[in-house]
Amino acid sequence: MPNVQYEIVLCWSKEDQALLAETPELPGCAADGATCQDALANVEVVIRE
């Protein structure tokens, strides 16, 4: 699999009380986490799937 890079946008969700990581190039591709590192790690899993 080629090394493909995507933009990841991190933002705080007051409603969810968590950081959200979204990938604009992949509609619906998002994950959350308690920390920036958690959110990034979780969205990377979703991107690979």
Beta strands, then each sheet from edge to edge (+ up, - down):
strand 1: 9-13
strand 2: 18-22
strand 3: 30-33
sheet 1: 1+ 2- 3+
end
